[in-house]
Amino acid sequence: MTDAPERTRLGPPTAPSFPNSAADRERDFREAEGYRPRVAVAIKQVPPSLGGATDPLKGFVLRTGPGRLNPHDGPAIEMALRLKDRYGALVDLFSMGPVQAETALKEALSLGPDRAFHLTDPLLAGSDSLATARTLIWAMDLEGPYDIIVSGLMTSDGGTGQVGPAMAALMDFPFAGRVSEIVSLEDGALTVKQLYRDELLETRLNLPCLVTVHPDGFTPRLPTVRARLRPRLVNRLTASDLIAPNPDQAPAQAALFGERGSPTKILRTHKPKANDKVLARPTPPVAASVIIEAALKAKS
């Protein structure tokens, strides 16, 4: 892991000091001759199928077994790589999770990103969307600054779609959701098209900014055999790397991570009981009648 420039933390804030807190300095940095845009991508390893095992007491999804790259993160990585192909961007990956989540980062590295950072620490366990967003941006603050932060639309295990927007809100970054196309990256702004209902909206975002990617907008590329054979280094970060070195501030900042920093409390979880009905090659009228019949029974 390369040495990051020394930063002064003003903790424990709700969000870290980020490029907006030193706008003039960051603007001069970006306008330097030969500067390459920097892109951070937030990804996650999720259980291999829906309905994974949960902690019976706390309701958390257990992440002790094997997993896979979140399906919505593939398009996010692809968008970042297209920025790399077109504009020479440097692409870094960030993921928070247990030790085995390193597998997803190595899989993603084979596609072409430059670096990967894995946040793993028992202190981070039990994070909800807010604590996850806070932890990711503290890590990006440590390795950044970044011009563009890219996230998948949601995760297959949680499905809230809140982490990306929460990161933008905490950093006070311009935000666009459901992005499906890159129009341009010039004059200190990213212009994209985002899918809103049945329309495509062209949106211009001043840098730095954050976007979430529509899953149908960017078809993920496949890794080459050479890329899979190449060593893929994942840099590991712990909670102690993120909090201020001042011992007086450390306890207050540690309370912002994991279960302690998560206002969401799960009362209970359960799988819905339903009798699935499988139709072999139904015609549209037959399928419609079955759905209507099931809806009427559920209503009565």
C-alpha positions, 0 to 999 in steps of 0.5 A, spaced: 500 500 500 502 506 497 503 512 503 498 516 503 499 524 504 498 526 512 491 528 513 489 532 520 482 529 522 478 533 526 474 527 529 469 525 531 465 528 526 459 524 523 463 524 516 470 525 515 473 531 512 473 530 505 475 534 499 469 539 499 473 541 506 479 544 502 476 546 495 481 550 493 487 545 495 483 540 491 481 544 485 489 546 484 490 538 485 486 536 479 488 542 475 495 540 475 498 538 468 498 531 467 493 529 473 489 523 472 482 522 474 481 518 480 475 513 481 473 509 487 468 503 487 464 501 493 463 493 492 461 487 497 461 480 497 454 477 499 452 470 500 451 465 494 444 465 494 438 469 497 435 467 504 442 466 507 443 464 514 442 469 520 444 470 527 438 468 531 439 473 536 441 479 532 438 478 525 444 479 522 446 476 515 452 471 517 458 471 513 462 466 515 461 461 509 463 462 501 460 468 497 460 472 491 461 479 488 454 482 489 451 482 482 449 489 482 457 491 483 459 488 476 456 494 472 459 499 477 466 496 476 464 496 469 463 504 469 469 505 473 473 501 467 470 505 462 472 512 465 479 508 465 479 506 458 476 513 456 480 518 460 485 514 463 482 514 470 485 510 476 480 506 479 481 503 486 476 498 489 473 498 497 470 493 500 468 492 507 467 484 510 470 478 513 476 475 511 473 471 506 470 477 502 477 478 499 475 473 494 470 478 491 476 483 491 481 479 487 475 477 482 474 484 481 481 486 480 482 481 475 477 486 470 482 491 470 482 496 477 489 498 479 488 497 487 483 494 492 482 495 499 479 490 504 476 493 511 476 487 515 475 488 523 471 485 528 469 492 530 466 493 524 461 487 524 453 488 525 454 495 521 447 497 518 447 502 511 449 508 515 455 505 519 457 502 512 457 508 508 461 512 514 466 506 514 467 506 507 468 514 506 473 514 512 477 509 508 476 513 501 478 519 505 485 515 507 487 513 500 484 519 496 482 524 494 477 521 489 474 525 483 468 520 482 465 515 487 461 509 484 457 504 487 452 499 485 444 500 485 443 495 491 446 489 494 442 482 493 442 481 501 440 487 504 436 490 498 436 497 501 439 501 496 441 506 501 449 506 502 451 510 496 446 515 497 448 515 504 455 516 502 453 522 498 449 525 503 455 525 509 460 528 504 455 533 501 457 530 494 453 531 488 449 525 487 446 521 481 442 515 481 441 509 476 446 512 471 446 508 465 451 512 460 457 516 461 456 522 456 463 526 458 468 528 463 471 535 462 471 541 465 471 539 472 464 535 471 462 528 470 455 528 465 451 522 465 445 519 463 440 516 468 434 512 468 428 515 471 422 511 470 421 511 463 426 516 461 433 518 460 435 524 464 442 527 462 445 530 468 451 534 469 455 533 476 461 537 479 467 534 481 467 530 486 461 527 485 458 520 487 453 515 482 450 509 483 449 505 477 443 502 473 444 494 473 442 494 465 446 500 463 453 497 463 455 490 461 461 487 465 467 485 461 470 478 462 477 477 465 482 475 461 486 469 462 492 473 463 489 477 468 487 471 472 494 468 472 497 475 475 498 476 482 492 480 485 494 484 491 489 486 496 491 491 501 488 490 508 485 496 513 482 495 520 478 500 524 485 502 527 487 505 521 481 509 520 480 512 527 484 518 529 491 517 532 489 521 538 487 516 544 482 521 547 478 521 540 479 514 539 473 511 543 468 516 541 470 515 533 470 507 535 463 508 537 461 510 530 463 503 527 459 497 527 453 495 531 455 501 536 454 506 530 448 503 527 441 506 529 438 500 525 436 495 530 433 488 527 427 486 532 426 479 528 427 476 521 423 470 518 422 467 511 415 468 508 410 462 508 408 461 501 406 455 496 409 456 490 406 454 483 410 453 477 407 453 470 410 449 465 410 454 459 404 458 460 400 463 455 399 470 458 392 469 459 393 463 463 399 466 467 394 472 468 388 468 471 393 464 476 396 471 478 389 474 479 386 468 483 392 468 488 391 475 489 384 474 490 385 468 495 390 473 499 386 478 500 380 474 502 
